[in-house]
Amino acid sequence: MINFLNGTRENRYEICFDLKDVSIIAAKIAGSVSSFVKSTHMIETALQEAIYNAIEHGNLEITREKKRELINNSKFDEFLEEKISSQKNCKRKVYILSIVSNDALRVEIEDEGKGFDWKKELDILKSEKGSLLEKYSGFGLKIILEAFDEVIYNEKGNKLILVKYLCQKNREKR
């Protein structure tokens, strides 16, 4: 069992729609474990993906199908910019909590959207296997699953808990 009480460092962040903040927050959180891991690149990338997902799919309610259609028509960036600018006074936020102990990094990411059927998305990801490049746009979820030891959604699908074990003995217990 991971002890998150003794010797922990906790940071909280809130983000509206400024996508530049995503990289800054992800880098800060990944950097907080740089003395424990060889490389923080995958952790940082996975955190960026998780936060982008919370903004795009959660708070802005852009479906996977809609995003794929827009990307295929080279219109996603324009659509995203319009969608963000229509949210005049940041009605919805993404809340991020990072907790670092000597044993693990725990990151909680929660959006104010309707949530999604994460079980269905995981099933799609598993069933696509080798044909992900052609059929499935859930690369962010695949990166998240690769980078973290535990990936837990709440039932509603608007809160994600990520755990990365920082010492070998905890990785082996998995």
SEDRENZA-312370 format. One record per residue: residue in one letter; x, y, z of N, C-alpha, C, O in turn. Coordinates in steps of 0.001 Angstrom, whole numbers, padded with zeros to 6 digits, always signed. Layout:
AXYZXYZXYZXYZ...
***
This chain:
M+000829-001181+000000+000000+000000+000000+000879+001252+000000+001873+001324+000724I+000510+002218-000804+001278+003455-000922+000871+004413+000184-000317+004644+000408N+001847+004966+000868+001588+005949+001915+001762+007342+001325+002883+007763+001039F+000652+008059+001141+000710+009392+000576+000707+010480+001648+000568+011659+001320L+000857+010111+002922+000793+011110+003978+002167+011615+004399+002389+012824+004460N+003082+010711+004688+004398+011120+005185+005322+011522+004040+005524+010754+003099G+005867+012699+004120+006839+013156+003134+006266+013398+001756+006964+013211+000759T+005017+013808+001674+004416+014043+000366+004470+015510-000011+004544+016396+000841R+004428+015736-001314+004327+017089-001868+003069+017122-002711+002881+016296-003603E+002215+018081-002421+000929+018168-003097+000826+019504-003829+001181+020552-003292N+000334+019445-005062+000108+020661-005846-001259+020577-006500-001681+019514-006955R-001939+021703-006541-003255+021798-007184-003195+022825-008304-002548+023866-008189Y-003888+022500-009389-003950+023390-010546-005393+023454-011036-006160+022504-010878E-005746+024576-011627-007030+024730-012316-006726+025291-013686-005872+026166-013836I-007422+024789-014679-007204+025276-016039-008554+025416-016729-009442+024579-016573C-008687+026498-017496-009920+026683-018276-009683+026079-019654-009812+024870-019847F-009336+026930-020602-009174+026464-021977-007850+026886-022600-007631+026668-023791D-006972+027483-021816-005704+027921-022372-004794+026712-022553-004201+026219-021593L-004691+026244-023786-003956+025012-024061-002457+025147-023794-001771+024140-023615K-001941+026381-023765-000524+026580-023432-000243+026160-021989+000848+025686-021671D-001235+026339-021126-001067+025954-019724-000922+024450-019550-000312+023998-018581V-001466+023679-020464-001407+022217-020362+000050+021755-020328+000426+020961-019465S+000857+022237-021240+002266+021829-021298+003026+022259-020055+003868+021518-019546I+002732+023442-019574+003418+023960-018382+003094+023099-017165+003990+022712-016415I+001817+022804-016973+001396+021991-015829+001962+020584-015935+002485+020054-014954A+001866+019974-017104+002390+018610-017294+003892+018561-017021+004379+017610-016408A+004626+019572-017470+006076+019613-017248+006399+019762-015755+007336+019138-015257K+005633+020580-015053+005861+020750-013611+005626+019445-012862+006421+019060-012005I+004537+018772-013188+004217+017523-012489+005262+016456-012820+005766+015784-011921A+005585+016298-014094+006599+015303-014484+007950+015636-013863+008672+014744-013417G+008284+016903-013836+009549+017327-013243+009651+017017-011759+010748+016878-011221S+008500+016910-011099+008513+016635-009663+008979+015219-009330+009258+014918-008169V+009066+014351-010335+009537+012977-010093+010835+012679-010845+011243+011522-010951S+011474+013713-011358+012676+013496-012176+013814+012830-011407+014663+012173-012011S+013844+012989-010092+014906+012336-009323+014614+010854-009057+015471+010129-008552F+013399+010410-009399+013000+009019-009150+013031+008141-010397+013141+006920-010288V+012935+008747-011580+012835+007968-012813+013925+008393-013794+014456+009500-013713K+014248+007492-014719+015285+007792-015710+014864+008911-016647+015647+009809-016956S+013625+008846-017090+013128+009848-018027+011688+010196-017666+010899+009325-017301T+011362+011464-017771+009999+011909-017475+009197+012165-018756+008049+012604-018687H+009782+011898-019900+009137+012223-021176+007765+011563-021331+006792+012239-021667M+007676+010260-021094+006390+009560-021258+005364+010040-020244+004184+010170-020570I+005802+010303-019022+004889+010800-017989+004338+012159-018418+003132+012397-018343E+005215+013039-018865+004787+014375-019295+003833+014302-020486+002816+014996-020511T+004154+013472-021463+003300+013323-022639+001928+012768-022252+000901+013251-022728A+001920+011754-021388+000653+011156-020944-000189+012174-020173-001408+012221-020335L+000451+012976-019346-000284+014009-018603-000877+015048-019550-002015+015480-019374Q-000101+015443-020553-000631+016385-021549-001873+015793-022215-002891+016471-022354E-001786+014537-022620-002914+013881-023281-004134+013817-022362-005256+014083-022793A-003912+013466-021103-005021+013351-020156-005697+014710-019933-006923+014789-019857I-004907+015763-019829-005476+017099-019605-006165+017603-020867-007252+018175-020792Y-005545+017396-022026-006208+017764-023294-007542+017032-023426-008541+017632-023823N-007565+015733-023095-008808+014968-023169-009875+015565-022264-011041+015650-022649A-009479+015978-021058-010441+016565-020120-011024+017865-020682-012212+018141-020514I-010190+018650-021342-010664+019911-021927-011521+019632-023155-012668+020073-023227E-010968+018903-024117-011649+018696-025401-012893+017819-025274-013985+018219-025676H-012723+016635-024720-013827+015674-024675-014731+015900-023467-015934+015647-023523G-014138+016379-022375-014914+016617-021161-015643+017941-021204-016849+017983-021451N-014928+019015-020969-015564+020324-020842-016127+020874-022144-017176+021517-022133L-015458+020638-023262-015958+021148-024544-016893+020154-025238-017535+020492-026232E-016968+018938-024715-017873+017896-025206-017714+017591-026703-018696+017429-027429I-016471+017518-027135-016186+017122-028520-016044+015606-028526-015151+015063-027876T-016906+014930-029245-016858+013468-029279-015657+012982-030093-015087+013719-030897R-015297+011740-029862-014200+011130-030618-014516+011143-032111-013646+011416-032938E-015772+010845-032446-016190+010806-033851-016099+012187-034493-015622+012328-035619K-016562+013207-033762-016517+014578-034278-015067+015024-034474-014736+015643-035485K-014220+014713-033523-012814+015090-033636-012164+014410-034843-011436+015047-035604R-012433+013112-035014-011862+012388-036147-012314+013005-037470-011510+013190-038383E-013613+013323-037568-014159+013937-038779-013475+015281-039067-013092+015559-040204L-013329+016097-038040-012695+017413-038213-011226+017281-038604-010740+018021-039458I-010530+016350-037986-009114+016133-038330-008989+015665-039773-008125+016140-040510N-009848+014735-040178-009816+014227-041557-010069+015327-042582-009582+015257-043710N-010836+016346-042182-011129+017466-043079-010237+018676-042809-010504+019769-043308S-009182+018483-042023-008224+019540-041671-008914+020771-041078-008530+021903-041371K-009931+020546-040248-010674+021658-039664-010692+021637-038140-011383+022449-037523F-009951+020729-037526-010041+020598-036079-009528+021832-035352-010196+022320-034440D-008362+022350-035727-007792+023501-035027-008731+024704-035081-008929+025400-034085E-009296+024932-036246-010237+026043-036417-011481+025833-035543-011940+026762-034878F-012017+024620-035547-013194+024295-034750-012901+024478-033259-013708+025053-032529L-011740+023983-032814-011354+024082-031415-011226+025546-030991-011694+025933-029920E-010598+026341-031826-010439+027766-031533-011798+028456-031387-011997+029253-030471E-012727+028148-032289-014078+028721-032214-014804+028259-030959-015468+029053-030292K-014678+026989-030640-015345+026419-029471-014814+027066-028183-015586+027394-027283I-013508+027243-028109-012900+027860-026931-013315+029326-026821-013659+029789-025733S-013287+030063-027936-013630+031490-027880-015106+031708-027553-015470+032779-027066S-015957+030724-027806-017377+030854-027465-017619+030656-025966-018697+030976-025463Q-016636+030140-025267-016733+029942-023811-016213+031201-023115-015147+031174-022500K-016943+032278-023207-016485+033604-022812-015918+033709-021393-014849+034289-021204N-016593+033175-020423-016109+033375-019056-015799+032061-018337-016117+031893-017159C-015201+031177-019033-014689+029929-018449-015726+029268-017550-015555+029202-016333K-016781+028790-018149-017852+028153-017391-017397+026846-016750-017880+026479-015679R-016493+026159-017383-016030+024872-016872-014515+024876-016730-013800+025468-017539K-014041+024206-015688-012608+024105-015440-012192+022640-015358-013016+021742-015187V-010895+022438-015486-010288+021139-015221-009470+021315-013947-008677+022249-013825Y-009673+020409-013008-008975+020457-011723-007947+019335-011687-008249+018184-012000I-006737+019691-011302-005635+018733-011304-004986+018748-009929-004649+019806-009397L-004820+017579-009371-004141+017410-008095-002994+016449-008322-003200+015350-008836S-001789+016846-007946-000655+015924-008020-000092+015738-006622+000090+016694-005869I+000174+014489-006301+000738+014135-005003+001953+013263-005272+001858+012239-005948V+003093+013678-004738+004324+012910-004906+004795+012459-003536+004943+013265-002618S+005027+011162-003409+005642+010612-002205+006938+009935-002637+007297+009971-003814N+007626+009330-001705+008828+008574-002073+008484+007309-002839+009344+006717-003490D+007220+006893-002760+006784+005644-003378+006111+005821-004732+006251+004972-005612A+005367+006938-004907+004546+007033-006108+004171+008484-006426+004221+009378-005582L+003797+008659-007686+003169+009888-008157+001705+009551-008371+001380+008567-009036R+000821+010365-007811-000622+010205-008023-001133+011521-008591-000893+012591-008031V-001838+011425-009707-002396+012612-010346-003887+012384-010552-004301+011371-011116E-004678+013330-010091-006123+013280-010289-006507+014412-011223-006148+015566-010989I-007233+014085-012276-007657+015068-013275-009169+014957-013392-009699+013903-013744E-009856+016051-013095-011317+016031-013115-011846+017206-013927-011428+018347-013731D-012762+016919-014833-013392+017974-015625-014843+018124-015197-015355+017321-014417E-015495+019146-015706-016884+019423-015354-017847+019022-016470-018974+019513-016540G-017392+018135-017329-018228+017647-018419-019156+016528-017983-019230+016185-016803K-019868+015961-018964-020850+014906-018705-020198+013555-018439-020859+012632-017964G-018922+013430-018737-018251+012154-018601-018365+011350-019889-018973+011803-020859F-017783+010168-019897-017843+009316-021089-017804+007861-020674-017479+007536-019532D-018134+007000-021599-018151+005560-021348-016729+005031-021514-016361+004532-022578W-015948+005145-020464-014538+004766-020526-014371+003261-020714-013384+002820-021303K-015316+002474-020227-015224+001015-020420-015304+000683-021907-014558-000163-022401K-016205+001348-022613-016351+001135-024054-015069+001549-024785-014606+000843-025680E-014507+002685-024403-013272+003160-025050-012117+002194-024818-011334+001930-025730L-012010+001669-023607-010954+000685-023340-011161-000581-024160-010201-001171-024655D-012415-000995-024300-012718-002175-025122-012340-001935-026578-011783-002818-027231I-012641-000740-027089-012281-000392-028471-010766-000436-028624-010245-000991-029592L-010079+000145-027678-008615+000182-027729-008035-001231-027744-007118-001520-028512K-008563-002097-026906-008072-003487-026848-008406-004256-028126-007594-005053-028597S-009584-004026-028684-010004-004785-029862-009298-004346-031141-009163-005140-032072E-008855-003117-031200-008207-002598-032412-006785-003111-032579-006322-003258-033710K-006095-003382-031510-004726-003892-031491-003844-003266-032555-003492-002093-032429G-003477-003983-033581-002516-003521-034572-003050-002473-035528-002262-001803-036195S-004357-002308-035617-004904-001375-036603-005250-000015-036008-006078+000713-036556L-004625+000326-034901-004915+001603-034246-004668+002797-035153-005439+003756-035140L-003619+002748-035926-003291+003891-036779-004408+004222-037756-004657+005391-038053E-005071+003204-038248-006100+003429-039255-007461+003768-038666-008170+004617-039206K-007841+003115-037562-009233+003159-037141-009508+003934-035866-010621+004431-035699Y-008585+004056-034991-008902+004570-033664-008126+005845-033371-006922+005924-033615S-008823+006831-032852-008170+008106-032564-007775+008230-031102-007402+009321-030671G-007841+007176-030337-007560+007218-028905-006111+007011-028537-005811+006293-027583F-005207+007624-029273-003782+007451-028976-003418+007995-027602-002539+007461-026925G-004102+009065-027195-003835+009636-025878-004068+008621-024786-003253+008489-023873L-005168+007903-024868-005474+006884-023872-004428+005774-023901-004031+005268-022851K-003985+005399-025082-002941+004361-025190-001644+004833-024524-000997+004061-023816I-001266+006079-024745-000058+006630-024114-000207+006655-022597+000724+006308-021870I-001380+007064-022124-001642+007117-020688-001498+005721-020078-000870+005565-019031L-002073+004717-020724-002001+003343-020225-000574+002814-020196-000219+002021-019324E+000242+003253-021150+001643+002815-021190+002493+003516-020131+003400+002905-019564A+002214+004773-019863+003067+005578-018988+002797+005362-017501+003702+005504-016679F+001554+005018-017151+001195+004908-015741+000905+003464-015352+000441+002663-016163D+001189+003154-014088+000983+001805-013571-000481+001534-013238-000947+000400-013347E-001197+002566-012836-002625+002438-012561-003358+003573-013258-002941+004730-013186V-004446+003239-013928-005298+004211-014615-006726+003901-014183-007277+002857-014535I-007323+004816-013419-008630+004563-012813-009569+005718-013152-009244+006884-012930Y-010735+005375-013693-011774+006377-013950-012875+006229-012910-013128+005133-012410N-013530+007350-012590-014745+007226-011793-015848+006691-012697-015676+006641-013915E-016951+006300-012133-018022+005673-012912-018545+006606-014002-018808+006170-015123K-018695+007883-013673-019219+008866-014629-018278+009070-015812-018720+009339-016929G-016974+008939-015556-015999+009117-016629-015490+010538-016763-014971+010904-017818N-015622+011353-015721-015099+012719-015787-013955+012949-014801-013486+014075-014633K-013517+011882-014157-012366+011983-013257-011437+010810-013513-011861+009656-013579L-010168+011133-013655-009136+010149-013947-008088+010197-012848-007610+011271-012483I-007737+009048-012331-006664+008947-011336-005540+008131-011955-005744+007011-012422L-004352+008718-011947-003163+008087-012524-002149+007848-011411-001897+008732-010592V-001571+006659-011386-000544+006349-010392+000675+005792-011115+000574+004888-011943K+001823+006355-010779+003113+005877-011293+003963+005520-010092+004309+006387-009290Y+004305+004230-009962+005152+003813-008856+006581+004254-009116+007089+004146-010232L+007218+004751-008069+008550+005322-008222+009648+004427-007664+010831+004744-007783C+009264+003322-007063+010282+002383-006581+009925+000981-007083+008750+000642-007225Q+010929+000193-007341+010779-001113-007961+009858-002041-007199+009077-002767-007815K+009926-002040-005866+009121-002995-005081+007632-002768-005301+006868-003732-005285N+007196-001541-005505+005781-001268-005732+005364-001661-007156+004228-002085-007370R+006256-001524-008110+005949-001960-009479+005756-003466-009534+004898-003965-010263E+006565-004192-008754+006503-005656-008774+005209-006164-008135+004761-007257-008480K+004596-005416-007221+003353-005834-006571+002180-005794-007514+001188-006485-007281R+002252-005016-008565+001154-004874-009520+000735-006147-010058-000182-006199-010878
***
